Structures are given as C-alpha cells and as structure tokens.
C-alpha cells in the first residue's frame, strides 16, 4: 500500500514553553527537525499534548507555520484542528491547508456531549475545506465516542480518511475493519502500540516518541510488520513509560521524560500543574533506565 501523508509515526509534539510560559517557536522548530532526523514520519502539532487549548489564535497559527517551515520534504505536518464548534474547527482547517498541511486531525465538537447527528454535521462542515481529515476519537476527554459504527458512517459519506483510536481497546480495530474497509486506523495511545499494530494499524500518533524516538519507531515498525520477536521485548521495556500517555498527567510526564533525555520539555501552562514528587521520580527513573539500556 502506498504511504499516505497520515501513515507512519506522526509525533504528537509537545510544545516548548519558556520559564515565563511564552511559546518558544525556535526550540519547537528545532525539535521538529530533530524528530525527522531520528526517523519519524511526521508531526501532529496543536493536539492535546501540544496544549492547544491554552494557546491564543496567533500562537496556534504560528505553531503550524513553524512546523511546516521546519519539516523536510516528505515529512508530514498534520495539525490538530479541534475546537468547541464546527465553525472554529473549519477555520483552523483552512489555516492548516493554506499553510500547506496535507491532512488535519479533527476531534468531534467538545463543548458538550454531542449526539450522532451533531457529530456528523461537525465533520461535514470541516470537510468542506477539502483537506483530508483524520478523526480523533478520545471519548475519555470529549465525552463523545466515535464508535466503529459512527466512524463507518463518516467514512462512507467521504468525510474522513482515517481515525486516531484512543479508547485503548484493540478490539475496535477489527470492528472498524469489518464495518469500514479502507478506513485507516492509527494507534492513538502509546500503551497499545503492539496490540493495535498487530491488528492492522497503518500509523501511530505517538507521545513518548518526543523523548525516545529511535526505540519507539523501531517498536512501531516491528509491531505493524508482525515481528513480535523484536517488538515484544521493546514493548515490555518501554511500557512503564508508555502507559503514562493515557493518564491525566501525560503532558507533564512526556515533557519531563524529554528533559531527562536531553531534549527541552519545560513547563506546562495552567491548568496543568507540576507533577507530584513521587510521579516525577517514577518518570525520571524509567526514562533513565531506557536510556541506559540503549533505547534512545
């Protein structure tokens, strides 16, 4: 199968903040270039890990432009265009397309628990922009579940090309394949890489790849290739970190792991507060062990 722009390891990039909590676009651009050098296939700015909810409109647009300017040829930039409503999301999709993004990542409306017809109307509105849409299913945070049946409806109407599946339930990959053959499934949570990779995923919107790109890219490639002998030892070794991607403190955890690995993670904007000492010690210890074991 030919590689589409949304295939492969697309890193949900953390956004570097200075001590005064202003966005450091220079450091961000360098991080995008570094991820490309480490073998990643693209980045997904302005996702949850990128703290998009705390950004001003100017900052959010600048992040997309910075990523696209930093990306080498063939390296995908897939901006998140999630917002409270369809009109806002459509505007962000337009900005992404005008900046040169080949695909966008779209949450359902997240201002309230929307019903199915509202969700479909939301995706129809954003699809009018004409840029391919990867649906982002995160019912934990949005309280809206893009079930396999609903995803099939969106796909058959031509509104989406893929889905980032963040429920943590690998069984969904099989049901999606049955109900919507041709809809690409991307791994949405770091702690199910092996299971969803074996189930037929064609990509991974990755978190801890921000700090450990080489080992996580190797894990992904082995998982989707069905090379369990290579994937399973890596997966076992990395899982104490990967499982934090599905926890409330995932942004702080990944930024701390970046700091330990010699990248700049830095602080988070409110409402995210610093990690409790015990959690920080755990993240630091697991990252140090992975590095000591050669899993950079």
Steps between C-alpha positions, in 0.01 A plus 500: 500500500635844406588715797243771555590820682336371819685165501795416724618650828354850536617654825243693701752768579535654843526878484801665670414780739754739647516564873250784455271252315536670163535267200855444374450453126874474430535202731183351356627523144827336603305219666302434182823480297654268759204262493533477121870420537414224749285314247151623581255550214332820614363711782154589626516851652216657698373174644430439866870444568568835334274676754297657220218593736728750676628674184388829355387500137828661393706244691303209362544619141871568557555146628364356175709731285812421704450125462446527124803726455716255698374182333726348234352380173272201547461559873132539592357782709149405614360785711233441758195712422288412801278775642174554683300518179506422128547858383814541711633162386433588137694823540798308642475247216509789252807643671670159492423450132617851410826430685554185295386221733390189306265367772342619825400325822147578617331430831121496518348818649621509858290766669235247604397136454387526137258250345570310179335744260692790655827310461428420135409864431824606668710282269300607195571865576874451534515266199380792285855635521615211280800385705502131604382447858627255757233464766628507858299277731565589862178434693690517829548875458226605257220275634411430135577150380569451130387139506592267213147536363517880509848499346367280221225753434751786484729299273232383259380859465855596399561723802806326649792296374632365830450493874729544797352243739563601860258279692775251584280215377685303228179312413371813331758470223341174385146635512602813308660282232176302468265799489718743305751315279749759379478727802855527634549441872778680684614402847386774733642395834863406559416205725321297230759533223564128469137389519360753253807470280439128465132572433582691183586859593674706232621777730558619853435845644776460755575668831817367660671509162568862600763370740594152368455510121734227383369225726134593459526518121666157506217371720237633261665360188542157657140499628336581166731252327387224736857458627403410855849368582636853456199695623413319822829553690497869404136529598555342840797726569325820392153431637561653845538830313254442217206445734532860624379617159147397601506667840393847608860615549615390154617844385712561809630142492614520139657843546693375802614194305624736228699699756661183634585386147678827422220660303318811622161415647461784744193615692131481414245778499216493752284318578770232480706514819842347572513129564488372856845404621432128502367498145788714377749261660331207327506664155860605548611153610326319212643743245851468643473122488383503138790725405750287693369195312568671168140591421540859390 
